[in-house]
Amino acid sequence: MSLTWGTVSGWWLPLCVVLGLLYAWLMYRKPLQLQRGLRYGLFALKAVVVSVLALLLLSPLVRTVSYQPQKPLILIAQDNSQSIKLFNRKGNNTLRSGWDSELQKQLGDNYEVHAFHFDKDLRDGLSQTFNGKQTNIAAALKQLNDLFVNQNIGAIVLATDGLYNTGANPSYESRNIKSAIYTVALGDTTARKDVLISNVNYNKTAFLANDFEIEVAVEAYQSKGQQTQLSITEDGMVVHQQSIGITSDVFKKTIPVKLNADKKGLRKFVISLSRLNNELSYDNNTETIYMEVLDARQKVLLMYDAPHPDIAVIKQAIESNRNFEVKTSLVADASSLKPADYTLAILYQLRAGSYARLRSIMQTKVPLWFIGGTQTDLNGFNDQQKILNVDASRSESQEVFGMAVPGFSAFTLSDSTQKKLETLPPLLVPYGNYKTGNAAQVLLKQKIGNVVTNYPLIALGDDGGRKVAVLAGEGLWRWQLAEYKAYENHHATDELLSQTVQYLTANANRQRFRVYASKNVFDEGENVLLNAELYNDALELVNTPDVKINLKDQQGKNFSFLFTRNGQSYQLNAGTMPVGTYSYNASTTLGKQTFKAEGQLTVKQLNLEAGQSAADHQLLREMAQQSGGKMIYPSQIDQLADLIKKNENIKTIVYEDKRYNDLVDLKWVFFLLLVLLSTEWFLRKRAGEV
């Protein structure tokens, strides 16, 4: 413990002592009826008390330093996906139950062990059920790193077969971990007799009376010279069949198949390979796909004054939903366009004078999406819509990040998309003050540096009977590149842009009551999300009455729910539902009118874990080596404790904890002064001086 002066100079200390001595001298300078020794004693007591009181007025700080040792954390993450059980020989390459507790005993009290299991997500404790439908090793590593951030992570023990079917390559994520990774190689790398469908490439939508193509990736192992039959059926009827000759022990071939979209609606196709004798697994011989056949596409017009990389990103994201077709055009060529042909117009960074050329579009009720940036004419931008106003005092721009707004209710973005958007690079927006109109809902707000503001980045709403969206900045191409680098896809960017377009184009004919699923096909284990909109006679969104919905599966079992109100509309999270196709009927009553809506959705079985049978131990070996760890097999699990103990980088870290408190806050100082003053008073009282 030591004394520090903060902003006050330490030279005040001698003055405090002088003040104490002076006060005591003034009090005891005259000859009193006291013995000389007692008089000097009282003088000293008074000098000390006054000096300390003067010192307290300076508010000095007392610094205390303590040292907190933290044991190295040993984090266990064990794969609990189906592939561990599906392709593992009995009694081979498995871990015994309770091995995490044994590791803690072997390591002793100098280490702290935490155990987790994972498939798609990370969860507490170990599990031996091996029922996970998806495997995301990279996400498990990231969640561990985030969960124990700024703590002494000594090592991560990763027990898996190295097979992943969602998320990024785990070797990339492992580079962000500063501790050693010890991998426990589960599963079997031996190729055994098996024929399987490893992947199916297809577009999720097709158009009526058109041909469409699917690509079936077929693999076979240890089956040279044999044949398998590829069959595609719909409603029990065979629509395609062909024989495939297996020409090698490691056989891979992509089979293109052309089919015809002869009826509209959601189509279900079952793709299967005939079984071979003594196959390792039959679970991977079948794959089911769903495709929606539509009557026609909706057309979106994308207008701009000058080329920009954002334009290609917007076009690609919108057309990822095959319900939409995007026409890009310079504003200079607008005279040849017919507004009636389009269900949405996107106006990208229009300059001064451009809106006059688009008078034919602006005078209609076609939904509009305004996108601003460094080249935008802000006067025209503000005049043409009342959703978002930018008051820019000077022609400057600034970088801002996007932060999801929890109360947004116009449509639903997935949790993963909301989290990803907050990690993407900043967009470039005009510098100024941002205000939203009364009818606006903010989807993303601006984060400037580390400060989250109330300025909107994306806002949507109804502007005089027309749906309008506004994006304040440019740089969407950065989002797409950064997301692909981090996740090897750009799902979040596509979902944001696609959902915004769907919101703007939905209910174009002002259907009074509308119920729709967030998508037509949900994966097994995924929450089923539905939305509902109800309009009054003035075509204004209302959510006063309750909305009920009933989902019925193919066996006739009913699932009843009540929508929850969200903003001016309705939302329903029905949770996870069994695999199958469901029809739904929703109803509500507004005044004396009853409204009904119906539709269909499907929960698709996931069979990803059966897509690859041979474990990838090479990946585990690389991850261990690059991190300073080592790969071991389950039979060597008893050696793990010794490996950890011998690693000199895994050790207890002592953290220094410095704390500063005002001297006046210390209770013992108060009691010291009380004792000194009481002693002085008692001695003077006894001597008859009080």
N, C-alpha and C positions, 0 to 999 in steps of 0.2 A: 504494500500500500504506500502510495506517495502523493504529495500535494502538488497540484498544478494550478496555474493562475488564469488560464483561459485568456480572455482579452485584457486582463488587468496586469500591470507590471508587478513583478516580484519585489520591486524596490519599495512598495508600500508596507512591506512587513516591518522593516526597522522603524518606520513612522508609527506603526501600531504599537510597537514596544515602547517607543518614546512617549506616546500618548498615555499608555498605561502607567509608566513611571511618573509622568508629570501629574496625572490625576491622583495617584497614591501619595506623591510628595505634597501636593496641595492639601490633601486630607490629613496627613500625619506630620506636617512640617513643624507645627507648634508643639512646645513641650506639653505633654499630657500626663495625667496621673497614671502612667503605665510604666511597667518595667521596661528597660531598654530592649531586652530580648523579645518580649511580647510585641513591643511597638514595631520592631523590624519585621517580625513575623506577619503582623497585620498589614504592614506596608507591602510585603511580598505578595500576600493573597490578593490585595486590591489591585496591584499592578498586573498580576496574571489575569484576573477576571476582566479588567478593562481592555487589556491587550487582545484577549480572545474575542471579546464582543466587537471590538473594532475590526478584527480580522474577519469575523463573520459578515460584516457589512460589505466586505469586498467580494463576497460570494466565490471563494476559491473552490476548486474541484478536487475531489479525492479520487485518485486512480487506483483501481484494484485489478490485478492480473491473476487469472486462474488458468489452469491447463487441463483440458478435457481430452483424454485419450479415446479414440474410436477404433474398435476392432475392425479388421478387414471383413467386408461383407462377401460371402460366397452365395451367389444367386443361382439357383437351379431352375431351368426351364425345360420341362419334359413334353415332348410331342404326344398329344392325345388324339391324333387324327386316325381315321379308319385305315389308312395305308399301313400303319404299324401292325395291325392285326390281320389284314387281308393277305399280305404277302410274306409273312414271317413263318419260317419253319418251326414246328412245335418244339419248344424248349431251346431254340437257337436265337441268340442275339436279343434277349429280353432282359429287363432289369427286375430284380426281385422287389417285392413290396417292402416299403420302409427303408429303402436304401439311403434316403436323405437323412433319416435319424441316425443311421449308422455312420454316415459321413460326419455328422456333427460330433458324435462320440469320439471318432478317430482324430478329428481336428482338435478337440479339447476346447477349453474356455477362451482360448486366444482368438477364436474366429466366431463369426455369427452367420448362421446358415438360414436362408429364406428360400422356400420351395414354391414353384408355380408350375402350372400346366398350360398348354396353349393348343389351339387349332387355328381358327380365324382370329381369335382374340386371346389375350393373356388373362388367366384367372389364378386365384390363390390356391395353394396346396397342390399336391400331386394327385393324379387320377389315372386309373388303369382301365377305364371303360373303353377307350379308343373308339369313340363314336363321332368325332368331329368330321363335318362334311367338307371342310376346306382347311388348307394349311397356309399360314402366312408367317414364315419364320422371321422375315424382316420386321414386321410389325411387333412381334414378340420382343425382339432385341431392342427396338426403339422404345417400347413401353417400359421395359426394365430400366433402360438408361434414363428415361424421364422420371420414373417413379423414385429413383434413388439419386437424383441429381444433386451435386455438391456433397455427396457422401463418399465414404471410403470404400468403393467397390474394388475388392481384391481380385475376384475372378467370377466369370459366368460359366456355369456348367450347362451346356446345351446338349440334351439327349434327343436325337431325332434321326430319321433315315435320310435326311437331306432333300426330301421331295417336297416341293411347294407348288401350289397351283393358283395362288393369288398374291398380290403384292410384288414388291421389287425383289431383285436378286439379293439374298441376304448377305452375300459377300460385300456388297456396297455399303449396307447399313453397318456391318461389323467394323468398318473403318472408322466410324464415328465413336466407337467404344474404346476408351483409353486403357481398359484393363485386359488381362489375359482371358481368352476363351478356350475352355477345355471342352471338346466335343466328344460325346459318347455315341458311337456309330451303331444305330439300331438298324434292323432290317437286313436284307440279303441282297448282295450285288450280283449274285449268280443269275444269269438269264435262264429262265425255265420255259417250258412249252406254254405258249399263250398266244391268242389272237385277240386283238382289241381295237376299238375305235378311239384313237387318241384325241381327235378334235373334229369338229364340224364347222366349216366356214359358210356363213349364209347371211343374207340381208334379212332383217326382222320384218320388213314390209315388202310387199309386191303389189302390183296393180292389176286389176281385173283384166282377163283375156291376154295377159302378157306371159311369156315364158320367163322363168327364173332359174338360176343355177345354184346348186349347193356343192360344196367340196367336202368329201368324207376322207379323213386321214386314217388309213388302215395300217396297223403294225402287227407283225407276227414274229415270234421267237421260237427257235428250236423246232420249226415245223416245215422245213424244206421238203418240197415235193408234194405237199398236200394242197387241197383246195378248200376255200370257204365261200359261202354264198352271201352276197350283199343284197339285203331286201329292204325296201322302204314301203311302209304301209300307212294308210290313213283310214280310220274308222274300220279297221279289220280288212280293208281291201288293199291288195298289192298294187302299188303304182309304179314300181321299178324293181327289177331284179337282174343280177348279173353274177357270174362266177369270177373268182379271183384266184389265180394260181400263185402259190408261195414259192419263190425261186431261190431263197437263201435263208440261212438260220437267223439272220437279222434283217428282216424284211420291212420296208417302209414304202408306202405308195399312197398318193392322193388321187382319189377317184372323183372326177367331175360328173355330176348328174343334173340333167335338165328336166324340169317339171313345168307344168302349166297351171297358172292361177285361174282356174275355171269357175270359181265361186268366191264371193267375198265373205269377210268375217275372219275370225281367228282359226287358223288351220293347225292341226296337230299331226306331225309326221314321226313315226317310230322307225328308226334306222337300226338294223341288226345284222350281225354276222353269225352264220351258222356255227354251231359248236364243233370243236375237235375233241377227239378222245384224250382224256388225261390232261386237260387244260388246267393251268394254275388257278384261274378264276373265270367264271362265266359272268360276273357282275359287270365287266367292262366290254361285253359283246354288244350291248344295246345303248343307244343314245336317243333321247327324245328332244325334238325341236318344235318351237311354235312360231308361226309366221302369220302376220295380219295382212290380208288382201283388201286393198282399198279401191274405191271407185275412181278417185282422182286426187291429185295433189293440190294443196293450197300454194298460191304463188306469192312470194315476198319480193318486194322491190327494194334494192339497196342503192341509194343515190350518194354520189360524192363529187367533189370538185377536183380532187387530185388523188392519184394512187397512194395507197398506204398499206403496209403489211397487215394492219388490223382487218382490212376488208376481206382478205382471204380467210382469216381466222373465223370471222363472223359467218361467212358463207359456208365454210366447212362444218362449223358447229350446228348451224340450222339444218343443213342437209344431212346431218347424221341421223335426223328423224326424217324418214322418207315420206312422211306426210307433206313435206314442204319442198318447194323448188324455189331457188333464189335467182333473181335476175339482177345483175349489177349493171349500172349505167352512170355515165357522167351526167352532171346536171345540164351540161350544154346540149345533150341529146334528148332532153326530157320532152320536147315537143312531139316526138314520135310515139310516146307511150300513152296507153289508155288506162287511167286510174281504175276503171271498173274491172280490169283483169286481175287486180291484186287485192289480197286480204290484209296486207300490211305494207307500210312504207318505212324504211329505215333511212334517216337523213344523217349522213356521217360528215361531221366537221364542215358544214356549209359556210361559205364566205359571204361577204356583203353582196347583195343583189341576187343571190341564188334563190331566195324564197319567192321573189317575183316571177322567176321562170317556172316555179312549181305551183303557180296559182291554181291550176286545175286539180291538183292533188290536195292542196290545203283547203279548198272550198268543199271537199267531200267529207264524209264521216269515216274514211278509211283510218284505222288505227295508225298511230305514228310512234316511232322510236327515235328520239333525238340523241345523238352522241356528240359530245363536245370534245375540245382539245385545244392545242396551242394555236391552231389556225382558224378557230371558230369565230364568226361574227356574233359577239355576245348580245348586241342590240337586237338582232333578228332572232337569236336563240331565245331571249327572254320574251320578246313580243309574240312569238308564235305558240307559246304554251304557258300554262299557269301552274305547272307541277313543280318546277324548280327554277328559281331565279338566282343568277350569279351577278353580284354587284362588284365589279372589278375596277378598282381605282387606278390601276396601272397595268400595262401589258406585260405581265410576268406569269410564270407558271411555277408549280411546286409539285413535288412527288408525294403521293399519299397512298397508304395501304387501305385495303377494304376490310371492314369488320362487320360481321353479320349482326342484324338487329333482331333480338329475341322476339319482339312482339309482331313481327311481320306476318301477315295472314293471307295475302292475295294468292299465294301458292306455297308449296312445300319444297324446300331443298333438303337433301339428305344430310345427316349429321356429318358424314365424312366430307362432303362437299363444303359445308360451312367451315369446318376446321382447315381444310386445304386452302380455301380462299384467303384465310387470314395469314397464311405463310407465303403467299405468292409475292413477287416483286411489286413495287409501287407503280401506280399509274400516274400520268402527267395531267394535272388539271389546272385551269386558270386560277391565278391567285386572286382571292377576294372573299367577300362574305356570301354565304349560301343560305337561302331561305326556301322553305317548301310551302306550297299552297295548302289550303284547307282540306282538299280532297286527296292529298298525296299520302302514300305509304312508303316508308323508307326501307329498302331491302338491305343495302350496305351503307354504312357511314364511314367517314374518313378518319384515318389514323395518321397523324402527322408526326413523324419520328416515333417517340414512345407515348405521345399524347393522343388519347381517343377523344375526338371532338363530336359534336352533334351535327356537323356539316354532312349533308347527304352525298353519297357517291352515286348510288342508283336509287331512283324514286319512281313510283308508278301511281297511276290513279285515273279517274274519270274527269276529263276536261271538256265540259259542255256537251256531254253525250258521246264523247269520243274517248276511247282508251288510249292513254299516252304513257310512254316510259321515257325516262331521261337518264343517260349515263354521262357523268360530268367529265370524264377523262379519256385519254388515249393510252395505248400500250398493251392491248389485249394479246398481242403477239408474244410479249414477254411472259405473260401468264402461261400461254400454251407451251412455250419452250421450257420454262422452269418446271412446270408440272410433269412434263414428259421426262425431264432429266431425273426428277425425284421419284416418280412412280411408274415410269415407262408407259404412261397413258395421259390423256388430257380429259378425263371424265368430268372433273369438276368444272373446268371452263366450258365444256360442251353442255353440261347440265344447266349451268347458270344462263347461258345464252338461249338454249333451246326452251327452257321453262319460261323465260321472259317472253319469247315469241308465242308460245302456246297460250300464255295468259292474255296477250294482246289480241290474238286471233280467236280465242274461245268465245262462244256465245255470240258470234257475229250476227246471228239472226234473232237475238234477244229471246231465246227460249226462256220462259219464266222460271223453270225449275230444272236444274242440271246437276247430275251426280256422276262423278268420274273417278276412276282409280288413278293413282299417280303414274302407274304403268300397267299394261295389260298382263304381263307375265312377271311374277315374283319368284325369286329363288327360294328353295326350301330353307326354312329357318329365318327368312327375312320378314320383317314386320310389314303387314298389309296396310297400306295407307289409302284412304279415300277422301275426296273433297266434295262439297256440295255448295251450290249457289242458289239463292232464291231472290227473285225480283218482284217488287210491288207493281201496281198499275202504272206508276210513273217511271218504271224501269230503273228503280233505285234498289241497290243491294240492301236486303234486310235479313236479320236472323232472329226475329222475335219468336216464331213458333218452333216447337221441337221437330226434329227430323229423325224418323226411324228408318232402319234398314234391316233387311233380312237376307242373309246369304245362304244358299242351298247348294250342297254338294251333289255329286252324281248319284249317290245312294239315297237322296232325299232328306238327309239330315240338315236341320236348320240351325243357323247361328244368327241371333238377333242382337242388334246394337243400337245405341242412341248417339247421334253425332254430338260433338261438343262445339260450342261457339268459339270462333276465333276471329277477332276483328269484326268485320261485317259479314263473314261467311261462316262455313262449317268445316270441321275436320274430324276424321275418325282414324285412330290407330287401332286396328283390330288385332294387333299382335301377330304372332306366328300362327299359321294354320296348316293343317295336314295337306299333303300333296294331293292335287286334283283340280278339276275345273268347277268353278262356282258361278251360278247365276245370282244376281242380286236385284231386289226390288226395294225402292225407297219411296217414302210418302211423307207428306206434310200438309197442313191446312193453314191457309192464310185468309182470315175473314171467313167468308162462306165458300171459298174455293178450295178444292182438294187437288193437290198436285202429286203426280207419280213419275218416277223415272226408273229405268231398268238398264241392266248391262251385264257384262260377263268378265271374269278375270280368272287367271290360272296360277296355281302354285306349282312350280316345276321341280321335279326331283333332281337333286344334285348327285352326280356320279363322278365327280372330279377325282376322288381319291383312288378310283380304280383305273385311272388313265395311264399309270406308269407303275410297273411292278418291281423293277430293279432299283435298289437304294443307290443314292448318289453320295458315296463316301468320299469321293475326290473333292467335292465342294466342302465337306466338313474338314478335311485335311488342310485345305488351303486357308479356311477361316482360322483354324487353330494356329497354323504356322505364322500367318501374318500378324497375329495378335500376341505372339509369345507364349501361346499355350501348346496343347498337344492333343491329338486325337487318340482315344482309347476305345476298346470294345467292352461290352457289358461284362464279359468274363474277367476283365482287368479292373473292374470298378473299385476293388479293394486297394489298388495302387494310387487311386486319385488323391487321397489325403496326403500321401508322401510327396506326390508331385507338387501339390499346393504348398506344403511346408518348405520344400526346397527352392521354391521360387522367391528370390530375394526381393522382388518388387512387390510382393504381397506381405504387407507388414502393418502394424498398428501406427496410426498417424495421430500425433498430439496437436490439437487445435488450441491456439492461444485466445483466450477470451478477455478482452479489455473492457472495463466498465468505468464510467465516470459518474460521480454523484456529488451534489453540493455538500460542502462540509456541514452546513446547517441542518441537513437531513439526517445526520448521524445522531442517533439517540444518546450514545454515550457522551457526546459533547455537552448535551443539555444537562445530563446528570452530573457531569464533572463541574460545570458552572454552578449547579444547585448546591453541590457539596461544598465548594469553595466559599460561596456566599453564606451558606448556613454556618460554616466553621467560623468565618469572620464575625458574623453576628453573634454567635454563641460566646466567643472569646471576649468581645466587647461588652456583652451583657454581663458576663461573669465579673469583668473588671469594673463594672459600674459606669461604663461610658455610653450606654444606651438608655 
